[in-house]
Amino acid sequence: MGAAYDIFDIGPLPVDHPFLRLDNVTLTPHLAGSTRDGFRNSPVLMAGHRARMLRGEGPQPIVNGVQPVLGRRPS
C-alpha cells in the first residue's frame, strides 16, 4: 500500500518531515491539475456539476468538506 500527495499543510515540507523517509509515499509539488487532460477536462466536469445542480440533481461533489448548495454561499 502507499500514498501520493501533492499538497501539504506546510510547504515546502521541512527536510526532517516523516513523509520524506517513507518508501511507499510519492510527493510532488501541487501540479496535479496542470496537465493537458486537466486543463481540457476540468471545465467540462465543472459544467456538468453545475448543470446537475441547476436541475436539482445530486449529490454534488464535496470539496474540502463543503457540500455545494444552490442559492446559498458556504459558511
Backbone as XML, in Angstrom:
<?xml version="1.0"?>
<chain id="A" units="angstrom">
  <residue number="1" name="MET">
    <atom name="N" x="0.851" y="-1.173" z="0.000"/>
    <atom name="CA" x="0.000" y="0.000" z="0.000"/>
    <atom name="C" x="0.890" y="1.226" z="0.000"/>
  </residue>
  <residue number="2" name="GLY">
    <atom name="N" x="0.318" y="2.330" z="-0.438"/>
    <atom name="CA" x="1.086" y="3.553" z="-0.499"/>
    <atom name="C" x="0.174" y="4.751" z="-0.631"/>
  </residue>
  <residue number="3" name="ALA">
    <atom name="N" x="0.772" y="5.887" z="-0.842"/>
    <atom name="CA" x="0.021" y="7.129" z="-0.968"/>
    <atom name="C" x="0.790" y="8.087" z="-1.864"/>
  </residue>
  <residue number="4" name="ALA">
    <atom name="N" x="0.063" y="9.032" z="-2.427"/>
    <atom name="CA" x="0.675" y="10.099" z="-3.213"/>
    <atom name="C" x="0.061" y="11.414" z="-2.749"/>
  </residue>
  <residue number="5" name="TYR">
    <atom name="N" x="0.897" y="12.381" z="-2.484"/>
    <atom name="CA" x="0.444" y="13.688" z="-2.001"/>
    <atom name="C" x="1.029" y="14.787" z="-2.885"/>
  </residue>
  <residue number="6" name="ASP">
    <atom name="N" x="0.193" y="15.793" z="-3.177"/>
    <atom name="CA" x="0.732" y="16.931" z="-3.916"/>
    <atom name="C" x="0.382" y="18.255" z="-3.241"/>
  </residue>
  <residue number="7" name="ILE">
    <atom name="N" x="-0.205" y="18.179" z="-2.056"/>
    <atom name="CA" x="-0.494" y="19.399" z="-1.299"/>
    <atom name="C" x="-0.308" y="19.081" z="0.185"/>
  </residue>
  <residue number="8" name="PHE">
    <atom name="N" x="0.213" y="20.033" z="0.907"/>
    <atom name="CA" x="0.565" y="19.820" z="2.306"/>
    <atom name="C" x="0.103" y="21.009" z="3.145"/>
  </residue>
  <residue number="9" name="ASP">
    <atom name="N" x="-0.097" y="20.778" z="4.434"/>
    <atom name="CA" x="-0.457" y="21.875" z="5.337"/>
    <atom name="C" x="0.642" y="22.929" z="5.375"/>
  </residue>
  <residue number="10" name="ILE">
    <atom name="N" x="1.875" y="22.467" z="5.346"/>
    <atom name="CA" x="3.032" y="23.365" z="5.364"/>
    <atom name="C" x="3.874" y="23.033" z="4.137"/>
  </residue>
  <residue number="11" name="GLY">
    <atom name="N" x="4.217" y="24.037" z="3.361"/>
    <atom name="CA" x="5.026" y="23.764" z="2.173"/>
    <atom name="C" x="6.045" y="24.843" z="1.957"/>
  </residue>
  <residue number="12" name="PRO">
    <atom name="N" x="7.177" y="24.488" z="1.481"/>
    <atom name="CA" x="7.599" y="23.114" z="1.241"/>
    <atom name="C" x="7.785" y="22.363" z="2.552"/>
  </residue>
  <residue number="13" name="LEU">
    <atom name="N" x="7.763" y="21.052" z="2.434"/>
    <atom name="CA" x="7.937" y="20.240" z="3.640"/>
    <atom name="C" x="9.311" y="20.480" z="4.242"/>
  </residue>
  <residue number="14" name="PRO">
    <atom name="N" x="9.390" y="20.515" z="5.560"/>
    <atom name="CA" x="10.702" y="20.618" z="6.206"/>
    <atom name="C" x="11.548" y="19.391" z="5.869"/>
  </residue>
  <residue number="15" name="VAL">
    <atom name="N" x="12.850" y="19.548" z="5.827"/>
    <atom name="CA" x="13.756" y="18.450" z="5.449"/>
    <atom name="C" x="13.667" y="17.250" z="6.391"/>
  </residue>
  <residue number="16" name="ASP">
    <atom name="N" x="13.183" y="17.457" z="7.607"/>
    <atom name="CA" x="13.070" y="16.347" z="8.556"/>
    <atom name="C" x="11.642" y="15.784" z="8.635"/>
  </residue>
  <residue number="17" name="HIS">
    <atom name="N" x="10.773" y="16.128" z="7.676"/>
    <atom name="CA" x="9.386" y="15.647" z="7.716"/>
    <atom name="C" x="9.360" y="14.126" z="7.552"/>
  </residue>
  <residue number="18" name="PRO">
    <atom name="N" x="8.533" y="13.415" z="8.331"/>
    <atom name="CA" x="8.476" y="11.948" z="8.275"/>
    <atom name="C" x="8.115" y="11.394" z="6.888"/>
  </residue>
  <residue number="19" name="PHE">
    <atom name="N" x="7.305" y="12.099" z="6.110"/>
    <atom name="CA" x="6.947" y="11.613" z="4.766"/>
    <atom name="C" x="8.181" y="11.377" z="3.902"/>
  </residue>
  <residue number="20" name="LEU">
    <atom name="N" x="9.205" y="12.178" z="4.097"/>
    <atom name="CA" x="10.394" y="12.097" z="3.256"/>
    <atom name="C" x="11.195" y="10.825" z="3.488"/>
  </residue>
  <residue number="21" name="ARG">
    <atom name="N" x="10.899" y="10.113" z="4.561"/>
    <atom name="CA" x="11.617" y="8.881" z="4.868"/>
    <atom name="C" x="10.847" y="7.625" z="4.447"/>
  </residue>
  <residue number="22" name="LEU">
    <atom name="N" x="9.657" y="7.778" z="3.888"/>
    <atom name="CA" x="8.827" y="6.625" z="3.541"/>
    <atom name="C" x="9.042" y="6.194" z="2.090"/>
  </residue>
  <residue number="23" name="ASP">
    <atom name="N" x="9.204" y="4.879" z="1.876"/>
    <atom name="CA" x="9.402" y="4.344" z="0.521"/>
    <atom name="C" x="8.095" y="4.282" z="-0.259"/>
  </residue>
  <residue number="24" name="ASN">
    <atom name="N" x="6.975" y="4.155" z="0.440"/>
    <atom name="CA" x="5.695" y="3.934" z="-0.226"/>
    <atom name="C" x="4.876" y="5.222" z="-0.376"/>
  </residue>
  <residue number="25" name="VAL">
    <atom name="N" x="5.519" y="6.367" z="-0.317"/>
    <atom name="CA" x="4.835" y="7.649" z="-0.468"/>
    <atom name="C" x="5.506" y="8.419" z="-1.596"/>
  </residue>
  <residue number="26" name="THR">
    <atom name="N" x="4.672" y="8.910" z="-2.518"/>
    <atom name="CA" x="5.157" y="9.757" z="-3.600"/>
    <atom name="C" x="4.744" y="11.188" z="-3.290"/>
  </residue>
  <residue number="27" name="LEU">
    <atom name="N" x="5.700" y="12.096" z="-3.311"/>
    <atom name="CA" x="5.448" y="13.503" z="-3.017"/>
    <atom name="C" x="5.764" y="14.316" z="-4.266"/>
  </residue>
  <residue number="28" name="THR">
    <atom name="N" x="4.840" y="15.184" z="-4.648"/>
    <atom name="CA" x="5.056" y="16.048" z="-5.801"/>
    <atom name="C" x="4.610" y="17.455" z="-5.447"/>
  </residue>
  <residue number="29" name="PRO">
    <atom name="N" x="5.080" y="18.456" z="-6.188"/>
    <atom name="CA" x="4.538" y="19.795" z="-5.983"/>
    <atom name="C" x="3.083" y="19.818" z="-6.421"/>
  </residue>
  <residue number="30" name="HIS">
    <atom name="N" x="2.356" y="20.821" z="-6.025"/>
    <atom name="CA" x="0.916" y="20.913" z="-6.309"/>
    <atom name="C" x="0.693" y="21.192" z="-7.795"/>
  </residue>
  <residue number="31" name="LEU">
    <atom name="N" x="0.859" y="20.142" z="-8.616"/>
    <atom name="CA" x="0.745" y="20.288" z="-10.065"/>
    <atom name="C" x="-0.226" y="19.288" z="-10.676"/>
  </residue>
  <residue number="32" name="ALA">
    <atom name="N" x="-1.006" y="18.590" z="-9.883"/>
    <atom name="CA" x="-1.847" y="17.518" z="-10.409"/>
    <atom name="C" x="-2.801" y="17.994" z="-11.498"/>
  </residue>
  <residue number="33" name="GLY">
    <atom name="N" x="-3.301" y="19.209" z="-11.397"/>
    <atom name="CA" x="-4.233" y="19.710" z="-12.400"/>
    <atom name="C" x="-3.563" y="20.390" z="-13.571"/>
  </residue>
  <residue number="34" name="SER">
    <atom name="N" x="-2.253" y="20.455" z="-13.577"/>
    <atom name="CA" x="-1.523" y="21.187" z="-14.616"/>
    <atom name="C" x="-1.078" y="20.263" z="-15.748"/>
  </residue>
  <residue number="35" name="THR">
    <atom name="N" x="-2.022" y="19.518" z="-16.274"/>
    <atom name="CA" x="-1.741" y="18.644" z="-17.401"/>
    <atom name="C" x="-2.687" y="19.014" z="-18.534"/>
  </residue>
  <residue number="36" name="ARG">
    <atom name="N" x="-2.401" y="18.551" z="-19.720"/>
    <atom name="CA" x="-3.320" y="18.806" z="-20.847"/>
    <atom name="C" x="-4.710" y="18.275" z="-20.530"/>
  </residue>
  <residue number="37" name="ASP">
    <atom name="N" x="-4.753" y="17.042" z="-20.021"/>
    <atom name="CA" x="-6.052" y="16.465" z="-19.680"/>
    <atom name="C" x="-6.764" y="17.279" z="-18.601"/>
  </residue>
  <residue number="38" name="GLY">
    <atom name="N" x="-6.006" y="17.726" z="-17.609"/>
    <atom name="CA" x="-6.606" y="18.540" z="-16.554"/>
    <atom name="C" x="-7.203" y="19.827" z="-17.088"/>
  </residue>
  <residue number="39" name="PHE">
    <atom name="N" x="-6.458" y="20.521" z="-17.922"/>
    <atom name="CA" x="-6.958" y="21.770" z="-18.494"/>
    <atom name="C" x="-8.129" y="21.523" z="-19.433"/>
  </residue>
  <residue number="40" name="ARG">
    <atom name="N" x="-8.101" y="20.411" z="-20.149"/>
    <atom name="CA" x="-9.160" y="20.096" z="-21.109"/>
    <atom name="C" x="-10.424" y="19.617" z="-20.399"/>
  </residue>
  <residue number="41" name="ASN">
    <atom name="N" x="-10.271" y="18.785" z="-19.373"/>
    <atom name="CA" x="-11.428" y="18.133" z="-18.767"/>
    <atom name="C" x="-12.049" y="18.883" z="-17.594"/>
  </residue>
  <residue number="42" name="SER">
    <atom name="N" x="-11.279" y="19.693" z="-16.872"/>
    <atom name="CA" x="-11.823" y="20.381" z="-15.694"/>
    <atom name="C" x="-13.029" y="21.256" z="-16.021"/>
  </residue>
  <residue number="43" name="PRO">
    <atom name="N" x="-12.978" y="22.091" z="-17.071"/>
    <atom name="CA" x="-14.170" y="22.900" z="-17.383"/>
    <atom name="C" x="-15.383" y="22.041" z="-17.748"/>
  </residue>
  <residue number="44" name="VAL">
    <atom name="N" x="-15.156" y="20.932" z="-18.420"/>
    <atom name="CA" x="-16.266" y="20.048" z="-18.789"/>
    <atom name="C" x="-16.881" y="19.426" z="-17.533"/>
  </residue>
  <residue number="45" name="LEU">
    <atom name="N" x="-16.032" y="18.959" z="-16.615"/>
    <atom name="CA" x="-16.536" y="18.389" z="-15.365"/>
    <atom name="C" x="-17.304" y="19.427" z="-14.558"/>
  </residue>
  <residue number="46" name="MET">
    <atom name="N" x="-16.752" y="20.630" z="-14.441"/>
    <atom name="CA" x="-17.425" y="21.680" z="-13.679"/>
    <atom name="C" x="-18.774" y="22.031" z="-14.299"/>
  </residue>
  <residue number="47" name="ALA">
    <atom name="N" x="-18.831" y="22.152" z="-15.628"/>
    <atom name="CA" x="-20.095" y="22.475" z="-16.297"/>
    <atom name="C" x="-21.135" y="21.389" z="-16.034"/>
  </residue>
  <residue number="48" name="GLY">
    <atom name="N" x="-20.694" y="20.136" z="-16.044"/>
    <atom name="CA" x="-21.623" y="19.043" z="-15.754"/>
    <atom name="C" x="-22.151" y="19.100" z="-14.329"/>
  </residue>
  <residue number="49" name="HIS">
    <atom name="N" x="-21.273" y="19.403" z="-13.368"/>
    <atom name="CA" x="-21.710" y="19.532" z="-11.968"/>
    <atom name="C" x="-22.690" y="20.686" z="-11.814"/>
  </residue>
  <residue number="50" name="ARG">
    <atom name="N" x="-22.391" y="21.824" z="-12.461"/>
    <atom name="CA" x="-23.288" y="22.990" z="-12.366"/>
    <atom name="C" x="-24.643" y="22.687" z="-12.994"/>
  </residue>
  <residue number="51" name="ALA">
    <atom name="N" x="-24.650" y="22.010" z="-14.136"/>
    <atom name="CA" x="-25.914" y="21.667" z="-14.797"/>
    <atom name="C" x="-26.749" y="20.754" z="-13.907"/>
  </residue>
  <residue number="52" name="ARG">
    <atom name="N" x="-26.115" y="19.742" z="-13.301"/>
    <atom name="CA" x="-26.851" y="18.856" z="-12.393"/>
    <atom name="C" x="-27.380" y="19.622" z="-11.194"/>
  </residue>
  <residue number="53" name="MET">
    <atom name="N" x="-26.603" y="20.556" z="-10.669"/>
    <atom name="CA" x="-27.042" y="21.351" z="-9.529"/>
    <atom name="C" x="-28.266" y="22.185" z="-9.907"/>
  </residue>
  <residue number="54" name="LEU">
    <atom name="N" x="-28.219" y="22.820" z="-11.075"/>
    <atom name="CA" x="-29.343" y="23.657" z="-11.519"/>
    <atom name="C" x="-30.603" y="22.825" z="-11.756"/>
  </residue>
  <residue number="55" name="ARG">
    <atom name="N" x="-30.441" y="21.574" z="-12.144"/>
    <atom name="CA" x="-31.598" y="20.691" z="-12.338"/>
    <atom name="C" x="-32.071" y="20.071" z="-11.025"/>
  </residue>
  <residue number="56" name="GLY">
    <atom name="N" x="-31.354" y="20.338" z="-9.933"/>
    <atom name="CA" x="-31.729" y="19.792" z="-8.632"/>
    <atom name="C" x="-31.319" y="18.348" z="-8.439"/>
  </residue>
  <residue number="57" name="GLU">
    <atom name="N" x="-30.406" y="17.882" z="-9.275"/>
    <atom name="CA" x="-29.933" y="16.510" z="-9.152"/>
    <atom name="C" x="-28.745" y="16.479" z="-8.194"/>
  </residue>
  <residue number="58" name="GLY">
    <atom name="N" x="-28.539" y="15.384" z="-7.574"/>
    <atom name="CA" x="-27.412" y="15.311" z="-6.664"/>
    <atom name="C" x="-26.992" y="13.885" z="-6.474"/>
  </residue>
  <residue number="59" name="PRO">
    <atom name="N" x="-26.109" y="13.609" z="-5.587"/>
    <atom name="CA" x="-25.387" y="14.593" z="-4.789"/>
    <atom name="C" x="-24.254" y="15.231" z="-5.587"/>
  </residue>
  <residue number="60" name="GLN">
    <atom name="N" x="-23.872" y="16.407" z="-5.176"/>
    <atom name="CA" x="-22.765" y="17.128" z="-5.787"/>
    <atom name="C" x="-21.471" y="16.713" z="-5.086"/>
  </residue>
  <residue number="61" name="PRO">
    <atom name="N" x="-20.342" y="16.881" z="-5.765"/>
    <atom name="CA" x="-19.066" y="16.545" z="-5.118"/>
    <atom name="C" x="-18.817" y="17.421" z="-3.895"/>
  </residue>
  <residue number="62" name="ILE">
    <atom name="N" x="-18.279" y="16.809" z="-2.869"/>
    <atom name="CA" x="-17.904" y="17.550" z="-1.665"/>
    <atom name="C" x="-16.421" y="17.869" z="-1.770"/>
  </residue>
  <residue number="63" name="VAL">
    <atom name="N" x="-16.090" y="19.157" z="-1.681"/>
    <atom name="CA" x="-14.704" y="19.599" z="-1.787"/>
    <atom name="C" x="-14.332" y="20.303" z="-0.495"/>
  </residue>
  <residue number="64" name="ASN">
    <atom name="N" x="-13.268" y="19.855" z="0.139"/>
    <atom name="CA" x="-12.804" y="20.429" z="1.407"/>
    <atom name="C" x="-13.914" y="20.484" z="2.448"/>
  </residue>
  <residue number="65" name="GLY">
    <atom name="N" x="-14.757" y="19.462" z="2.457"/>
    <atom name="CA" x="-15.823" y="19.374" z="3.449"/>
    <atom name="C" x="-17.016" y="20.261" z="3.169"/>
  </residue>
  <residue number="66" name="VAL">
    <atom name="N" x="-17.065" y="20.917" z="1.994"/>
    <atom name="CA" x="-18.164" y="21.827" z="1.672"/>
    <atom name="C" x="-19.061" y="21.168" z="0.628"/>
  </residue>
  <residue number="67" name="GLN">
    <atom name="N" x="-20.327" y="20.979" z="0.975"/>
    <atom name="CA" x="-21.314" y="20.460" z="0.040"/>
    <atom name="C" x="-21.988" y="21.655" z="-0.640"/>
  </residue>
  <residue number="68" name="PRO">
    <atom name="N" x="-21.860" y="21.794" z="-1.975"/>
    <atom name="CA" x="-22.467" y="22.930" z="-2.656"/>
    <atom name="C" x="-23.981" y="22.924" z="-2.534"/>
  </residue>
  <residue number="69" name="VAL">
    <atom name="N" x="-24.562" y="24.088" z="-2.306"/>
    <atom name="CA" x="-25.997" y="24.256" z="-2.231"/>
    <atom name="C" x="-26.351" y="25.461" z="-3.091"/>
  </residue>
  <residue number="70" name="LEU">
    <atom name="N" x="-27.279" y="25.283" z="-4.025"/>
    <atom name="CA" x="-27.670" y="26.354" z="-4.938"/>
    <atom name="C" x="-28.355" y="27.483" z="-4.171"/>
  </residue>
  <residue number="71" name="GLY">
    <atom name="N" x="-27.908" y="28.705" z="-4.422"/>
    <atom name="CA" x="-28.537" y="29.887" z="-3.820"/>
    <atom name="C" x="-28.046" y="30.237" z="-2.439"/>
  </residue>
  <residue number="72" name="ARG">
    <atom name="N" x="-27.049" y="29.537" z="-1.940"/>
    <atom name="CA" x="-26.531" y="29.825" z="-0.609"/>
    <atom name="C" x="-25.012" y="29.771" z="-0.644"/>
  </residue>
  <residue number="73" name="ARG">
    <atom name="N" x="-24.378" y="30.765" z="-0.067"/>
    <atom name="CA" x="-22.914" y="30.767" z="-0.002"/>
    <atom name="C" x="-22.459" y="29.870" z="1.134"/>
  </residue>
  <residue number="74" name="PRO">
    <atom name="N" x="-21.360" y="29.148" z="0.911"/>
    <atom name="CA" x="-20.847" y="28.309" z="2.008"/>
    <atom name="C" x="-20.365" y="29.164" z="3.165"/>
  </residue>
  <residue number="75" name="SER">
    <atom name="N" x="-20.589" y="28.663" z="4.372"/>
    <atom name="CA" x="-20.159" y="29.418" z="5.549"/>
    <atom name="C" x="-18.760" y="29.059" z="5.963"/>
  </residue>
</chain>
